[in-house]
């Protein structure tokens, strides 16, 4: 797990260098833009960190939204791949702890040994906190459909409010998502996936100018939204009924 953090740091540095080369800006202008972007990123990371720790403590007030009397709830408790991945990640974290500390003990002999033990323990614990927090937040999430809007919520990963009048179509997704997108030559910005980990099984076609909260930023609601739900046929029928009722008004 510690190697993941090193890889993330390398990727971040590489991304900054690539953006500088691609921007064509002078160093000063690029630095000012990068600082502005960094400020937004730091605020987004702080918000995400707060939600992660709230989830660990079982406080989900940040996830609440207005509830209408005709809300229909669609969950994703049958996400087999996600539950299996959660168990695997916990096992990998527990296996990495003794191996990493053993390597430090064998190859580091000076005063840095204790510091490295502390850092490794902290990073492993921090990673486990994120894994468990995601599991708890996803477990408390669901998608809710009313006569006026579809609320899509996937823990602290994604939150989206879609007006029923902005839904242009809904269909079951029975083929591979990548092949489906390739057959329509979609730009990746036109497609968003909201799923614990399992392959999406329903597709919504949208036409909205609103934004939604992704992991770290607000993004425009895409043209297509792929979801995983336990009962895709029921969600499809419910969306079609809501669309028909909206057209009759």
N, C-alpha and C positions, 0 to 999 in steps of 0.2 A: 504493500500500500504506500510505503514511503517513496518508492520509485515513481508512483503516480504523480506525487507532488513535484518531484524533480522534472518529470516530463512536462507537466503543466507550466512550470517556470520557463523551460526551454522554448516551448511553443509560444508563450506570451512574448518573450524577447524576440523570437523570430518573426512573429506577427507584427510587432512594432517596426522592425527593420524593413519588412516587406511593404508596410503601409507608407513608410517614409519614402521609399524608392518609387512607389506607384503614385504618390500624391503629386510629385513634381514641385512641391513647395520648398521654400528655403527652410533652413534648419529652425530659424526663429519662429516663422509662421506655423511650421509643423509642430513645434514644441508647445505653442499656445493652444493649438487645436487639441493636441494630445492631452494637455493639462485639463482642458474643459471636459474632454471625454472621460478622463480619469476621475474627475470629480463626480460625474454622473455614475460612473462604475462603482466608486467607493460608497456612494449613498445607496445604490442598489444592493451592493454586498452587505451593507449594514442592515437593510430591510430584510434581506434573505436570512442573514444570521439570526436576527430577532425571531423570525418565523420558525426557523429550525429549532431554536431553543424553546420557544413556546410549545412546539409540537412534542418535544421530549417531556416537557412538564405537563402535558395534557391540556394545554390552554389553546383553544381553537377559535377564540372570538374574532380573530382577524379573517377567518374563513367565512363568517356569516354574511348573508345577503338577504334582501327583502324576500319574504315568503308570501306567496299568493295562495288563496284558498284552493285553486285548482291545480296546484303543482303535482306533477308526476315525477317520481324519483327513479333514476336508472343508475344502477351501480355496476361495479366491475370486480366483484369479489371472486369470480371464477378465473382470474388472471393467473393461470397455471405457471406460465414462464416467469412471471414476476415473483411469485412466492418461492419458486425454486431458486431464482437468482438471489433472493434475499438470504436464504439459508446458506447458499454457496459463498456469498460475500462475507458473512459472519464467520464461517469456517476458515476461509482464507485469511481473514484478519487474525483469528486466533492462532493459526498455524505460523503466520509470519512473525508473531511476537517472539517466540523462543529462538527462531532461526536468526532473526536480525540481531537480537541481543547476544547470541552466541558468537556471531561473526565479529561484533564489536569487541567482545571479550578476548577473542583469539588474536585479532590483528591490531588492536589499539592498546598501547601499553602506557601511555603518558597520562597527564591530568585531564585530557579531553575525554577519557573513557566515561566518566560519570556524566558529563554534559551530554554526550551522545546517547547514553542510556535514557536520560530524561527526555531528550528531544524525540527519540524513537517511541517512547511510551506515550508522550503527548500526541504525536501524529497518529498513532494507532487508535488511541482513545477518541481523538477528534473524528477520525474516519468512521468509527463505529457509531458515534453520536449521529453523524449525518445519515448513515444507513438506517438506523433505528428510527430517526426522525422522519425520514421519507416514508418508511413503512407505516408509521402511526398516522401521518398526515394523509397519505393515500387511502388508508383504511377508513378514515373519517370523511372522505370525500364522496361525492356523487354528482351526477348531472341531473338538473331539474328542468322540466319543461312545463310552462304554463301557457295560457292562451295568448300571452303577449311576448314572451321571451324564453329563450333557451339559455340556461346558466350552465356553463361547462367549467368544472372545477376538478383539478388534479393536484391535490395537496398544495405545496408551495411551488410546484413546477409551472403551473399554468392556470390562469383564471380569465374567463371570457364570458361576456354577456352579449347574446345575439338576439336581435329582435326578429320575431317570426316573419315580419314583412320583408326582412332581408334574406330570407331563405328561398332560394330558387329551385332547389331540388334535393332529393334524398334517395339514396340507393344502397343496397347491401353490397359490401365489398367482398367478393368471393375469390378474387385472384390476388396474386402477389402485388403489393402496393408499388414496388419499384417498377414492375412491368406495366402496371396500370398508368403510372405517371409518365413512363417513357412512351407509351402508345399515344399519349395526348401531347407529347412534347412540352410538358409543363416546366416552367421556371420554378426552381425550388422555393422562391418567395411566394408563389401562388398556392403552396400546399403546406399545411401545418398538421402535425400528428399529435394527438393527445391520447396517450395510452400508458398504462403502468409499465409494460414491457412487451406484452403480447401483440401479435399482428392485429391491426385495426380490422373491424368487420362491418363498418358502416361509413358512408361518405356523404357529406353535406356540401352542396354547392351554394355559395353565398355571394351576395353583392352588398357590401357594407363599407362605409367610410369611417367606421369606428376603429378604435384600437383595443388591444387586449394586453394583459400583463403576462409576459413570458417569465422565464427564470430570473432574468436580470434587467429586463427593459420592457418598455411599451412598444408594441409593433402593430402595424395595420392588420386588421382582420383579413386573412387570405381569401382567395377565391374558393379554395377547397379545404375542407376540414375533415380529417380522417379520425374516427373515434373507435375505441374498443369498449363495448358494453356487454353485460351478461345476456341481455335479450335484445339483439339488434332488430329483429322483426317487429317487436313491440314498439321500440323507439321509432322505427320507420313509419309504422301506422299512426303513432301519436303525432309525429311531426306533420304527416300528410293531413291528418284531421285538423290540426291547428292552422295549417296553411289554407285549407278549404274554408274554415270558419273566418279567417282573416279576410279572404277574398269576398265573402258574402257580406261583410260589413260595409 
